[in-house]
Amino acid sequence: MSAEQIGELVRSLRPADLRILLGVELGMESREYVPISRIVRYANLLEEEVGKRLPELVDKRLLASGSMHAQGYAGFRLTFFGYDCLALNALVKRGVVEALGSPLGLGKESDVYDAKGKRDTRIALKFHRLGRTSFRQTRRTRGYVAERAHTSWIYQARMAATREFAAMKRASRAGVPVPKPIDQNRHLVAMDMFEGSELSRINVIPEPAATLRRILSKLRLLYRDARLVHGDLSEYNILMADSGKFVFIDWPQSVATSDPGANELLTRDISNLVKFFARKQGASVPVQEALGFVKAKKRTLGRIQTRKSHA
């Protein structure tokens, strides 16, 4: 479904439609498919009206119907598009979003769209899709998912967005460059637009040794002042503009420095970064030296070797 279709759906929804979607969302906290009797109760609408609206919401692909044979009942569940409409409607009502634009990137775990915010500002909207294609895998690898007995894709996507928004705010307060977080609702995060390319897509980074030093210095701030570890850092989630300005993106897997797995994740983050710069940009520094600097065990970072010179 295109951005234009999602935007049109949000505008076309009646108050009763939103109440039904909200009722299904509430019911999905404890079950995959929600029976009509519970939707009627949660939406606080007459059963006749709910029965009339449900097929239309299914036709619009906002709900899906299914049967729970073991429990002996049929019911309805939200689709990602239905969840999109609830989240987008909330941010429209808050005045955060005025219009949804074209997609900037569509992936397995998130979709990012261009959008218009307050006073015609350009913002980015990130819809988390965790659980869309790999429910069992994310349940096994994400600690905040594995701890729950009943885990729906709604919970997975919402928690990914909640964790990312909180981490971005915390990092930003510490002076770590991230797209400025604006607001969050359900699985949707609104943030400032940053126009740049992934490091992996830049063939030649100007002054690579100086750039690597600047990136490591910001990761030091993240560890020392924000008390966070990114947890999934690589050349694919650092964006750089033509000016040399950069930001860190994709924060759902970040952890506090006090987390038992923080040291392992930090070592992996730094190793990924150092290996990329050595392999693709000809700027190298020992992983352990970079790690000691980021963890503030070393006051300064030594020379970064380059193919042509020293920095």
N, C-alpha and C positions, 0 to 999 in steps of 0.2 A: 504494500500500500504506500502510495507516494505521500510526501509532506502535504501537498495540496489536498489530498483526500482526507488525511488526518485532521487538518485544519477545518475543512468543510464539515466533517463529522462532529467536531466539537461545537461548531456554530449551530448545527442542526439539532443537537440534543435538547429534548424538553426536560423540564424539571423532574418529571416522573422517571424519565430514562436515567438521569443521573442518580436518582434515589435507588433505582433497581440495581444499577452498576455498583453503587456503594453497598447495597445489601448483599450482593454476591461477594464482593470483596471481604466484607465482614465474615460471611459464612465460610470463606475459604481459609480462614485462620485455623480451622479444625478439620477440614475435609476438602477433597479435591473437587467434588461436584456438590452443589448446594441444592437441596430440594425446594420446590416451589413454596411449600408451607413456611420455610425459614426465610425465603426471600420476601414473602408477604409481611412477615413479622419485622424483619430488619428494615425494610423500606417503608413500613407503616403506610401501606397502600391497600386498596381493596383487591381481593384475589382476582376479580374479573379484570381490573385494569392491568394487573401484573401479567395475567395470562394473555392479554391482548398485546402487550408491549414486548414480551419475551421473543416471539418469533421474528419481529422486526429487528431487534437487537442482534439476533443470530444472523439474519440476512445481511446486516451491516458488518458482520464479522467482529462484533464487539463482545459477543458471548458465544460459547460453544456448548452444545448439549451432549449428554452422555449418560450411561447407565452404570450404577454400582451394583452389579449382580449379587455380590456377596451380602450386601446390606439390603438388597431388595427394593431399590428405589432409583428413579431417574432424576437428574438435576442439571444444573448449569454451572459453568465456570467462566471466569474472565479470560479473554485472549490478551495477548500483549497489546493489541490495538485498543481494546477496551481500557486496559490499564493506562495506556498512553493518554487516552482522552480524559481520564480522571485526573492525572497528574498535570496535564497541560491546562485543563480547565481551572485547576487551583491556582496555577501561576498567572493565568490570564486575569483571574479575579483579584489577585494581589497587585496587579499592575506591573508585573515583571516582564511579561511577554505580550507583545502587540500583534505579531505575525510570525508564522513559521515559514522558513525559507527552504532552500534546497539542501540535500544531504551533503555533508562534508566527508563522511566516512562511515561505511557500514561494515561491521565486523561480527565475530561470533559472540562477543560478550557485551557489545555496546553499539549504538547507532548515534552519530553526532550530526546535528543539523545547524545550519545557519538560521538566525532568527533576528527579529527586530525587537529591541527592548524599549525602555523608557526614553522619551525624547529622541526617538529614531536612532538610538545607539545600536550598534551591531553586536550581538552576543552569540554565544554558542550554547546549544542545548544537547546534553548527553543523556540518552535513554539507556539505562543499563539493561542488558539482556541475559544476565547470568542465569543459567539454568535452561535457556532456550534450546540448546542443542546438546548439552552434556551434563544432565542433571546429576548422574551418579559421580562423574568426575569431579564436579565442583563440590559436591557434598563430601567427597573424600579429601580434597585438598584445601578447602577453606574451613578453618577452625570454627568460625562463628556459625557455619552451617551444620557441621558434623555433630555439634553438641545437642541439637534439637531432635526430639523423637519424630515430630511431624514437621517436615520442611517442604513448603511449596515453592514453586519458582517465583511467586510473588515475594515471599520472604527473602529469598536469595537476592533478587534484583534490588529490592528496597534496602537491604542491609549493605549491599555493595555501594549504592549511592550515598547512604548515610555515612558510611565509613570514609568514602572519598571526600565528601563535602567537609566533614570534620577535620580530616587530615590537611586538606587544602587551606582551611582557615588557620589552623595551627601553624602550618609551614609559612604562610603569608605573614602572620604576625611576627615571626622570627626573622623576616627578611629574606626568606627563600623564594626565588622567582617561580611563581605558578600563575596560571590564568586566574584572575581575581574571582573567587567564588561569590556568587550573587545570592542564590536561593536554592532550595531543594524541596521537592515534594515527591514522596513515594520513591520511584526508581529514576526520577528525573533530576539532573543537576544543571542549573543555569550558571554560566560563567562568562567573564569577559572574553571577547574574541582575540586570539593571538594569531597573527598571520606569519607562518614560518613553515619550515620543512623538517621532517625527522632527520636527525643526524645521519641515519643510514642512507638517506637519499642525496646527501651532499657529497659530491665527489671529492672536492678539495675544500677543506675548512681553512680559512685564512688564519695564520699564526696558530697552528694546532696546539703547540706546547702552552701558549698563553691561554688558549681556550680551555684546555684540560685543567690548567691550574685554577681558572675561575670557577669551573664546574665543581672541582673538588673542594674549593673554598666554600661554596654554597652548601655542599653536602655536609661540610663540617658544621655550618650553622644549623642545618637540619638536625644533626645528631646532638650537638652541644646545647643549643638553645631551644629548639622545638621538641627535643627528646624523642625524635621519630627516626625510623628507618623506612625508606621507600618500599623495599621488599620485592620489587619487580623491575628494577632499573636496567635499562640497556639503551643502545643507540636508537631504539624504536620509540621510546617515550621521553625523549628530549627534543623539543622543537627549537629551531634556531631561525631567526630572521636574517635578512640580508645585512642588517646593521651589526650583527654579532650578538644581539640580545637573545637570550634563551630562556625557556621555561621547562619545568618538569611537569609531566602529565601522567594520568593513569595511576591513581592512588588507592584503589580498593584494598590492596594487599599490604598496605603500610601497617607497621606495628610500632608500639612504644619501645624505647630502648631497654626498658625493664622486662620485656617479653622474653621468655626462655629461648626462643628461636631467633632473637634479634641479631645476635652476633653472626650466626650462620648466614642470615639473609643479607646483612651488611657486607660480609665478605664476598658473597656472590654478586651483589650490586657493584662493588668496587672492581672486582675481577672482570665483570662484563665490560665496564667502562674502559678500564685500562687496556684490556686486550683489543677492544675496538680501535682505540686511538693508535696503538702500536701497529696493528695489522693494516688499517686503512689510511691512517694519517701520518704515520712515521714518527709519532711522539710517544715515548715510552718512559715509564717509571715503575719500579718494582711494586707489586701489589701490596706487600706488607708495609712498605714505606707510605704508600698512599692511604692505606688503612689506618696506620698510626696517626697520620695527620688528621684524617677525618674524625677519628675518635678523640682528638685533642691530646693524644699522648706525646705528640711531637709539636713544638711551637711553630715550626716552619716546615715547608715542603722543600726537599732538595731539588737539585737540577733535574729537569725533564729532558731526557736525551731525544734529539731529533736526527733525522738522516743527514741533514745539511749542517746543523749547528747545535749548540747547547742553549737551553733557556733556563 
